[in-house]
Every structure is written in structure tokens, then in C-alpha cells.
Amino acid sequence: MLIDCNECAMQDTRACHDCVVTHVLHDLSRPLELDDDHAEALELLAEEGMVPVLRLLPRSATG
């Protein structure tokens, strides 16, 4: 999974500030690449309320 905040339609919105990527990383100047195991681990942590959920919404998905 490649997460590029510069390609997210939610960048610089309230959702961005409550996203796991913003929570985990303080330097968002480059894309974050997660393998399947790491992505699953973050999903499980979010389900348990330990970190925010991933709020990535690719700009292409918004039209």
C-alpha cells in the first residue's frame, strides 16, 4: 500500500488531522509505503481505538 498525502482529497481538512498517517508520522513530505502486514496491524490498532483510522481518499475517487 502506497499512501501519498499529496494525492489525498482529504489533505488539509479536519479528517487529515485525525488520520493514522498524520498520527504516526510527523514528516508527511513523502509517500508512506506499507506492506500488507503493517497495513493490517494499523487497521487492527484502529479497530481497537488505539490509533485513528486511515482516512485516505484518493483525489481520483472524488472526480
PDB file of N, CA, C and O in Angstrom:
ATOM      1  N   MET A   1       0.848  -1.162   0.000  1.00  0.00           N
ATOM      2  CA  MET A   1       0.000   0.000   0.000  1.00  0.00           C
ATOM      3  C   MET A   1       0.897   1.230   0.000  1.00  0.00           C
ATOM      4  O   MET A   1       1.792   1.353   0.837  1.00  0.00           O
ATOM      5  N   LEU A   2       0.659   2.132  -0.931  1.00  0.00           N
ATOM      6  CA  LEU A   2       1.403   3.382  -1.005  1.00  0.00           C
ATOM      7  C   LEU A   2       0.452   4.505  -0.634  1.00  0.00           C
ATOM      8  O   LEU A   2      -0.576   4.690  -1.285  1.00  0.00           O
ATOM      9  N   ILE A   3       0.783   5.251   0.399  1.00  0.00           N
ATOM     10  CA  ILE A   3      -0.049   6.348   0.870  1.00  0.00           C
ATOM     11  C   ILE A   3       0.692   7.645   0.600  1.00  0.00           C
ATOM     12  O   ILE A   3       1.732   7.910   1.204  1.00  0.00           O
ATOM     13  N   ASP A   4       0.161   8.449  -0.301  1.00  0.00           N
ATOM     14  CA  ASP A   4       0.759   9.736  -0.626  1.00  0.00           C
ATOM     15  C   ASP A   4      -0.236  10.815  -0.221  1.00  0.00           C
ATOM     16  O   ASP A   4      -1.260  11.002  -0.878  1.00  0.00           O
ATOM     17  N   CYS A   5       0.063  11.512   0.841  1.00  0.00           N
ATOM     18  CA  CYS A   5      -0.858  12.533   1.345  1.00  0.00           C
ATOM     19  C   CYS A   5      -1.106  13.632   0.315  1.00  0.00           C
ATOM     20  O   CYS A   5      -2.161  14.266   0.330  1.00  0.00           O
ATOM     21  N   ASN A   6      -0.158  13.861  -0.568  1.00  0.00           N
ATOM     22  CA  ASN A   6      -0.339  14.875  -1.603  1.00  0.00           C
ATOM     23  C   ASN A   6      -1.361  14.445  -2.650  1.00  0.00           C
ATOM     24  O   ASN A   6      -1.819  15.270  -3.441  1.00  0.00           O
ATOM     25  N   GLU A   7      -1.717  13.178  -2.663  1.00  0.00           N
ATOM     26  CA  GLU A   7      -2.723  12.661  -3.592  1.00  0.00           C
ATOM     27  C   GLU A   7      -4.054  12.384  -2.892  1.00  0.00           C
ATOM     28  O   GLU A   7      -4.956  11.799  -3.492  1.00  0.00           O
ATOM     29  N   CYS A   8      -4.182  12.792  -1.648  1.00  0.00           N
ATOM     30  CA  CYS A   8      -5.399  12.531  -0.868  1.00  0.00           C
ATOM     31  C   CYS A   8      -6.330  13.747  -0.916  1.00  0.00           C
ATOM     32  O   CYS A   8      -5.911  14.875  -0.657  1.00  0.00           O
ATOM     33  N   ALA A   9      -7.590  13.499  -1.249  1.00  0.00           N
ATOM     34  CA  ALA A   9      -8.588  14.564  -1.298  1.00  0.00           C
ATOM     35  C   ALA A   9      -8.870  15.145   0.084  1.00  0.00           C
ATOM     36  O   ALA A   9      -9.418  16.241   0.192  1.00  0.00           O
ATOM     37  N   MET A  10      -8.507  14.433   1.126  1.00  0.00           N
ATOM     38  CA  MET A  10      -8.769  14.892   2.487  1.00  0.00           C
ATOM     39  C   MET A  10      -7.610  15.707   3.068  1.00  0.00           C
ATOM     40  O   MET A  10      -7.675  16.150   4.215  1.00  0.00           O
ATOM     41  N   GLN A  11      -6.563  15.901   2.286  1.00  0.00           N
ATOM     42  CA  GLN A  11      -5.401  16.644   2.767  1.00  0.00           C
ATOM     43  C   GLN A  11      -5.818  18.048   3.206  1.00  0.00           C
ATOM     44  O   GLN A  11      -6.589  18.726   2.527  1.00  0.00           O
ATOM     45  N   ASP A  12      -5.294  18.461   4.350  1.00  0.00           N
ATOM     46  CA  ASP A  12      -5.547  19.792   4.930  1.00  0.00           C
ATOM     47  C   ASP A  12      -6.995  20.002   5.357  1.00  0.00           C
ATOM     48  O   ASP A  12      -7.460  21.139   5.435  1.00  0.00           O
ATOM     49  N   THR A  13      -7.715  18.908   5.636  1.00  0.00           N
ATOM     50  CA  THR A  13      -9.069  19.015   6.176  1.00  0.00           C
ATOM     51  C   THR A  13      -9.047  18.498   7.611  1.00  0.00           C
ATOM     52  O   THR A  13      -8.006  18.050   8.094  1.00  0.00           O
ATOM     53  N   ARG A  14     -10.183  18.558   8.290  1.00  0.00           N
ATOM     54  CA  ARG A  14     -10.266  18.035   9.660  1.00  0.00           C
ATOM     55  C   ARG A  14      -9.971  16.541   9.692  1.00  0.00           C
ATOM     56  O   ARG A  14      -9.393  16.038  10.656  1.00  0.00           O
ATOM     57  N   ALA A  15     -10.370  15.827   8.629  1.00  0.00           N
ATOM     58  CA  ALA A  15     -10.119  14.385   8.562  1.00  0.00           C
ATOM     59  C   ALA A  15      -8.622  14.102   8.533  1.00  0.00           C
ATOM     60  O   ALA A  15      -8.169  13.111   9.105  1.00  0.00           O
ATOM     61  N   CYS A  16      -7.866  14.947   7.886  1.00  0.00           N
ATOM     62  CA  CYS A  16      -6.412  14.770   7.796  1.00  0.00           C
ATOM     63  C   CYS A  16      -5.779  14.758   9.189  1.00  0.00           C
ATOM     64  O   CYS A  16      -4.871  13.974   9.464  1.00  0.00           O
ATOM     65  N   HIS A  17      -6.268  15.626  10.049  1.00  0.00           N
ATOM     66  CA  HIS A  17      -5.692  15.723  11.388  1.00  0.00           C
ATOM     67  C   HIS A  17      -6.069  14.542  12.274  1.00  0.00           C
ATOM     68  O   HIS A  17      -5.471  14.344  13.331  1.00  0.00           O
ATOM     69  N   ASP A  18      -7.055  13.759  11.852  1.00  0.00           N
ATOM     70  CA  ASP A  18      -7.488  12.588  12.604  1.00  0.00           C
ATOM     71  C   ASP A  18      -7.189  11.306  11.832  1.00  0.00           C
ATOM     72  O   ASP A  18      -7.880  10.301  12.000  1.00  0.00           O
ATOM     73  N   CYS A  19      -6.166  11.341  10.991  1.00  0.00           N
ATOM     74  CA  CYS A  19      -5.773  10.189  10.179  1.00  0.00           C
ATOM     75  C   CYS A  19      -4.573   9.499  10.823  1.00  0.00           C
ATOM     76  O   CYS A  19      -3.713  10.160  11.405  1.00  0.00           O
ATOM     77  N   VAL A  20      -4.517   8.197  10.723  1.00  0.00           N
ATOM     78  CA  VAL A  20      -3.421   7.447  11.330  1.00  0.00           C
ATOM     79  C   VAL A  20      -2.072   7.873  10.758  1.00  0.00           C
ATOM     80  O   VAL A  20      -1.077   7.858  11.483  1.00  0.00           O
ATOM     81  N   VAL A  21      -2.006   8.247   9.496  1.00  0.00           N
ATOM     82  CA  VAL A  21      -0.729   8.650   8.910  1.00  0.00           C
ATOM     83  C   VAL A  21      -0.223   9.916   9.596  1.00  0.00           C
ATOM     84  O   VAL A  21       0.954  10.006   9.946  1.00  0.00           O
ATOM     85  N   THR A  22      -1.106  10.893   9.788  1.00  0.00           N
ATOM     86  CA  THR A  22      -0.721  12.112  10.493  1.00  0.00           C
ATOM     87  C   THR A  22      -0.345  11.789  11.935  1.00  0.00           C
ATOM     88  O   THR A  22       0.575  12.389  12.490  1.00  0.00           O
ATOM     89  N   HIS A  23      -1.052  10.848  12.535  1.00  0.00           N
ATOM     90  CA  HIS A  23      -0.806  10.457  13.917  1.00  0.00           C
ATOM     91  C   HIS A  23       0.560   9.791  14.081  1.00  0.00           C
ATOM     92  O   HIS A  23       1.280  10.076  15.038  1.00  0.00           O
ATOM     93  N   VAL A  24       0.910   8.916  13.162  1.00  0.00           N
ATOM     94  CA  VAL A  24       2.151   8.147  13.258  1.00  0.00           C
ATOM     95  C   VAL A  24       3.346   8.940  12.748  1.00  0.00           C
ATOM     96  O   VAL A  24       4.427   8.886  13.335  1.00  0.00           O
ATOM     97  N   LEU A  25       3.156   9.671  11.668  1.00  0.00           N
ATOM     98  CA  LEU A  25       4.259  10.400  11.042  1.00  0.00           C
ATOM     99  C   LEU A  25       4.120  11.888  11.291  1.00  0.00           C
ATOM    100  O   LEU A  25       3.016  12.431  11.312  1.00  0.00           O
ATOM    101  N   HIS A  26       5.233  12.526  11.475  1.00  0.00           N
ATOM    102  CA  HIS A  26       5.219  13.973  11.597  1.00  0.00           C
ATOM    103  C   HIS A  26       5.770  14.609  10.329  1.00  0.00           C
ATOM    104  O   HIS A  26       5.533  15.791  10.081  1.00  0.00           O
ATOM    105  N   ASP A  27       6.501  13.842   9.520  1.00  0.00           N
ATOM    106  CA  ASP A  27       7.050  14.319   8.257  1.00  0.00           C
ATOM    107  C   ASP A  27       6.258  13.678   7.133  1.00  0.00           C
ATOM    108  O   ASP A  27       6.484  12.519   6.783  1.00  0.00           O
ATOM    109  N   LEU A  28       5.332  14.432   6.574  1.00  0.00           N
ATOM    110  CA  LEU A  28       4.478  13.905   5.509  1.00  0.00           C
ATOM    111  C   LEU A  28       4.938  14.390   4.140  1.00  0.00           C
ATOM    112  O   LEU A  28       4.143  14.456   3.203  1.00  0.00           O
ATOM    113  N   SER A  29       6.209  14.727   4.024  1.00  0.00           N
ATOM    114  CA  SER A  29       6.712  15.278   2.772  1.00  0.00           C
ATOM    115  C   SER A  29       6.937  14.221   1.696  1.00  0.00           C
ATOM    116  O   SER A  29       7.211  14.559   0.545  1.00  0.00           O
ATOM    117  N   ARG A  30       6.825  12.971   2.054  1.00  0.00           N
ATOM    118  CA  ARG A  30       6.998  11.906   1.063  1.00  0.00           C
ATOM    119  C   ARG A  30       5.958  10.816   1.322  1.00  0.00           C
ATOM    120  O   ARG A  30       5.445  10.695   2.434  1.00  0.00           O
ATOM    121  N   PRO A  31       5.650  10.029   0.301  1.00  0.00           N
ATOM    122  CA  PRO A  31       4.665   8.957   0.474  1.00  0.00           C
ATOM    123  C   PRO A  31       5.129   7.918   1.496  1.00  0.00           C
ATOM    124  O   PRO A  31       6.326   7.722   1.710  1.00  0.00           O
ATOM    125  N   LEU A  32       4.174   7.274   2.106  1.00  0.00           N
ATOM    126  CA  LEU A  32       4.418   6.202   3.060  1.00  0.00           C
ATOM    127  C   LEU A  32       4.067   4.895   2.389  1.00  0.00           C
ATOM    128  O   LEU A  32       2.970   4.753   1.850  1.00  0.00           O
ATOM    129  N   GLU A  33       4.972   3.942   2.411  1.00  0.00           N
ATOM    130  CA  GLU A  33       4.696   2.637   1.824  1.00  0.00           C
ATOM    131  C   GLU A  33       4.612   1.611   2.944  1.00  0.00           C
ATOM    132  O   GLU A  33       5.534   1.468   3.747  1.00  0.00           O
ATOM    133  N   LEU A  34       3.488   0.899   2.983  1.00  0.00           N
ATOM    134  CA  LEU A  34       3.260  -0.134   3.988  1.00  0.00           C
ATOM    135  C   LEU A  34       3.092  -1.474   3.304  1.00  0.00           C
ATOM    136  O   LEU A  34       2.409  -1.580   2.285  1.00  0.00           O
ATOM    137  N   ASP A  35       3.718  -2.500   3.869  1.00  0.00           N
ATOM    138  CA  ASP A  35       3.440  -3.834   3.344  1.00  0.00           C
ATOM    139  C   ASP A  35       2.127  -4.315   3.960  1.00  0.00           C
ATOM    140  O   ASP A  35       1.581  -3.666   4.852  1.00  0.00           O
ATOM    141  N   ASP A  36       1.634  -5.431   3.490  1.00  0.00           N
ATOM    142  CA  ASP A  36       0.331  -5.930   3.946  1.00  0.00           C
ATOM    143  C   ASP A  36       0.282  -6.150   5.451  1.00  0.00           C
ATOM    144  O   ASP A  36      -0.731  -5.851   6.083  1.00  0.00           O
ATOM    145  N   ASP A  37       1.362  -6.668   6.036  1.00  0.00           N
ATOM    146  CA  ASP A  37       1.381  -6.924   7.478  1.00  0.00           C
ATOM    147  C   ASP A  37       1.263  -5.637   8.281  1.00  0.00           C
ATOM    148  O   ASP A  37       0.532  -5.585   9.269  1.00  0.00           O
ATOM    149  N   HIS A  38       1.984  -4.594   7.859  1.00  0.00           N
ATOM    150  CA  HIS A  38       1.920  -3.313   8.568  1.00  0.00           C
ATOM    151  C   HIS A  38       0.554  -2.659   8.399  1.00  0.00           C
ATOM    152  O   HIS A  38       0.014  -2.096   9.351  1.00  0.00           O
ATOM    153  N   ALA A  39      -0.001  -2.729   7.209  1.00  0.00           N
ATOM    154  CA  ALA A  39      -1.325  -2.158   6.972  1.00  0.00           C
ATOM    155  C   ALA A  39      -2.368  -2.862   7.830  1.00  0.00           C
ATOM    156  O   ALA A  39      -3.251  -2.217   8.395  1.00  0.00           O
ATOM    157  N   GLU A  40      -2.266  -4.184   7.927  1.00  0.00           N
ATOM    158  CA  GLU A  40      -3.202  -4.944   8.759  1.00  0.00           C
ATOM    159  C   GLU A  40      -3.034  -4.595  10.232  1.00  0.00           C
ATOM    160  O   GLU A  40      -4.022  -4.476  10.958  1.00  0.00           O
ATOM    161  N   ALA A  41      -1.797  -4.432  10.676  1.00  0.00           N
ATOM    162  CA  ALA A  41      -1.547  -4.075  12.073  1.00  0.00           C
ATOM    163  C   ALA A  41      -2.154  -2.710  12.402  1.00  0.00           C
ATOM    164  O   ALA A  41      -2.768  -2.546  13.456  1.00  0.00           O
ATOM    165  N   LEU A  42      -1.988  -1.731  11.509  1.00  0.00           N
ATOM    166  CA  LEU A  42      -2.577  -0.416  11.749  1.00  0.00           C
ATOM    167  C   LEU A  42      -4.099  -0.485  11.759  1.00  0.00           C
ATOM    168  O   LEU A  42      -4.750   0.210  12.540  1.00  0.00           O
ATOM    169  N   GLU A  43      -4.667  -1.323  10.895  1.00  0.00           N
ATOM    170  CA  GLU A  43      -6.114  -1.497  10.877  1.00  0.00           C
ATOM    171  C   GLU A  43      -6.618  -2.090  12.193  1.00  0.00           C
ATOM    172  O   GLU A  43      -7.638  -1.653  12.725  1.00  0.00           O
ATOM    173  N   LEU A  44      -5.910  -3.076  12.708  1.00  0.00           N
ATOM    174  CA  LEU A  44      -6.295  -3.683  13.984  1.00  0.00           C
ATOM    175  C   LEU A  44      -6.175  -2.685  15.134  1.00  0.00           C
ATOM    176  O   LEU A  44      -7.048  -2.631  16.000  1.00  0.00           O
ATOM    177  N   LEU A  45      -5.107  -1.901  15.148  1.00  0.00           N
ATOM    178  CA  LEU A  45      -4.945  -0.876  16.186  1.00  0.00           C
ATOM    179  C   LEU A  45      -6.074   0.145  16.117  1.00  0.00           C
ATOM    180  O   LEU A  45      -6.580   0.583  17.151  1.00  0.00           O
ATOM    181  N   ALA A  46      -6.471   0.524  14.908  1.00  0.00           N
ATOM    182  CA  ALA A  46      -7.559   1.483  14.744  1.00  0.00           C
ATOM    183  C   ALA A  46      -8.888   0.897  15.217  1.00  0.00           C
ATOM    184  O   ALA A  46      -9.683   1.583  15.860  1.00  0.00           O
ATOM    185  N   GLU A  47      -9.122  -0.372  14.894  1.00  0.00           N
ATOM    186  CA  GLU A  47     -10.367  -1.025  15.332  1.00  0.00           C
ATOM    187  C   GLU A  47     -10.485  -1.050  16.848  1.00  0.00           C
ATOM    188  O   GLU A  47     -11.591  -1.021  17.388  1.00  0.00           O
ATOM    189  N   GLU A  48      -9.347  -1.103  17.537  1.00  0.00           N
ATOM    190  CA  GLU A  48      -9.345  -1.127  19.000  1.00  0.00           C
ATOM    191  C   GLU A  48      -9.292   0.278  19.607  1.00  0.00           C
ATOM    192  O   GLU A  48      -9.267   0.432  20.828  1.00  0.00           O
ATOM    193  N   GLY A  49      -9.274   1.299  18.746  1.00  0.00           N
ATOM    194  CA  GLY A  49      -9.284   2.678  19.227  1.00  0.00           C
ATOM    195  C   GLY A  49      -7.931   3.179  19.701  1.00  0.00           C
ATOM    196  O   GLY A  49      -7.852   4.202  20.381  1.00  0.00           O
ATOM    197  N   MET A  50      -6.876   2.477  19.353  1.00  0.00           N
ATOM    198  CA  MET A  50      -5.542   2.855  19.827  1.00  0.00           C
ATOM    199  C   MET A  50      -4.882   3.909  18.944  1.00  0.00           C
ATOM    200  O   MET A  50      -4.031   4.661  19.418  1.00  0.00           O
ATOM    201  N   VAL A  51      -5.256   3.975  17.681  1.00  0.00           N
ATOM    202  CA  VAL A  51      -4.787   5.000  16.746  1.00  0.00           C
ATOM    203  C   VAL A  51      -5.971   5.380  15.874  1.00  0.00           C
ATOM    204  O   VAL A  51      -6.927   4.612  15.765  1.00  0.00           O
ATOM    205  N   PRO A  52      -5.926   6.557  15.247  1.00  0.00           N
ATOM    206  CA  PRO A  52      -7.003   6.920  14.318  1.00  0.00           C
ATOM    207  C   PRO A  52      -7.003   5.992  13.105  1.00  0.00           C
ATOM    208  O   PRO A  52      -6.013   5.318  12.822  1.00  0.00           O
ATOM    209  N   VAL A  53      -8.125   5.969  12.399  1.00  0.00           N
ATOM    210  CA  VAL A  53      -8.224   5.152  11.193  1.00  0.00           C
ATOM    211  C   VAL A  53      -7.542   5.866  10.029  1.00  0.00           C
ATOM    212  O   VAL A  53      -7.300   7.071  10.090  1.00  0.00           O
ATOM    213  N   LEU A  54      -7.237   5.126   8.980  1.00  0.00           N
ATOM    214  CA  LEU A  54      -6.706   5.705   7.754  1.00  0.00           C
ATOM    215  C   LEU A  54      -7.844   6.407   7.032  1.00  0.00           C
ATOM    216  O   LEU A  54      -8.855   5.782   6.712  1.00  0.00           O
ATOM    217  N   ARG A  55      -7.692   7.660   6.783  1.00  0.00           N
ATOM    218  CA  ARG A  55      -8.743   8.448   6.132  1.00  0.00           C
ATOM    219  C   ARG A  55      -8.378   8.815   4.701  1.00  0.00           C
ATOM    220  O   ARG A  55      -8.872   9.805   4.163  1.00  0.00           O
ATOM    221  N   LEU A  56      -7.520   8.020   4.093  1.00  0.00           N
ATOM    222  CA  LEU A  56      -7.073   8.267   2.725  1.00  0.00           C
ATOM    223  C   LEU A  56      -8.241   8.178   1.753  1.00  0.00           C
ATOM    224  O   LEU A  56      -8.970   7.186   1.731  1.00  0.00           O
ATOM    225  N   LEU A  57      -8.409   9.201   0.966  1.00  0.00           N
ATOM    226  CA  LEU A  57      -9.403   9.230  -0.094  1.00  0.00           C
ATOM    227  C   LEU A  57      -8.682   9.757  -1.325  1.00  0.00           C
ATOM    228  O   LEU A  57      -8.510  10.968  -1.464  1.00  0.00           O
ATOM    229  N   PRO A  58      -8.252   8.863  -2.230  1.00  0.00           N
ATOM    230  CA  PRO A  58      -7.510   9.312  -3.411  1.00  0.00           C
ATOM    231  C   PRO A  58      -8.286  10.382  -4.181  1.00  0.00           C
ATOM    232  O   PRO A  58      -9.493  10.262  -4.390  1.00  0.00           O
ATOM    233  N   ARG A  59      -7.571  11.429  -4.598  1.00  0.00           N
ATOM    234  CA  ARG A  59      -8.218  12.524  -5.337  1.00  0.00           C
ATOM    235  C   ARG A  59      -8.963  12.005  -6.550  1.00  0.00           C
ATOM    236  O   ARG A  59     -10.014  12.548  -6.890  1.00  0.00           O
ATOM    237  N   SER A  60      -8.466  10.985  -7.209  1.00  0.00           N
ATOM    238  CA  SER A  60      -9.143  10.436  -8.386  1.00  0.00           C
ATOM    239  C   SER A  60     -10.509   9.870  -8.037  1.00  0.00           C
ATOM    240  O   SER A  60     -11.379   9.775  -8.903  1.00  0.00           O
ATOM    241  N   ALA A  61     -10.710   9.492  -6.779  1.00  0.00           N
ATOM    242  CA  ALA A  61     -12.003   8.932  -6.348  1.00  0.00           C
ATOM    243  C   ALA A  61     -13.052  10.025  -6.157  1.00  0.00           C
ATOM    244  O   ALA A  61     -14.241   9.724  -6.061  1.00  0.00           O
ATOM    245  N   THR A  62     -12.637  11.273  -6.101  1.00  0.00           N
ATOM    246  CA  THR A  62     -13.574  12.361  -5.870  1.00  0.00           C
ATOM    247  C   THR A  62     -14.009  13.035  -7.155  1.00  0.00           C
ATOM    248  O   THR A  62     -14.817  13.963  -7.132  1.00  0.00           O
ATOM    249  N   GLY A  63     -13.477  12.574  -8.276  1.00  0.00           N
ATOM    250  CA  GLY A  63     -13.913  13.097  -9.562  1.00  0.00           C
ATOM    251  C   GLY A  63     -12.917  14.027 -10.097  1.00  0.00           C
ATOM    252  O   GLY A  63     -13.106  14.577 -11.182  1.00  0.00           O
TER     253      GLY A  63
END
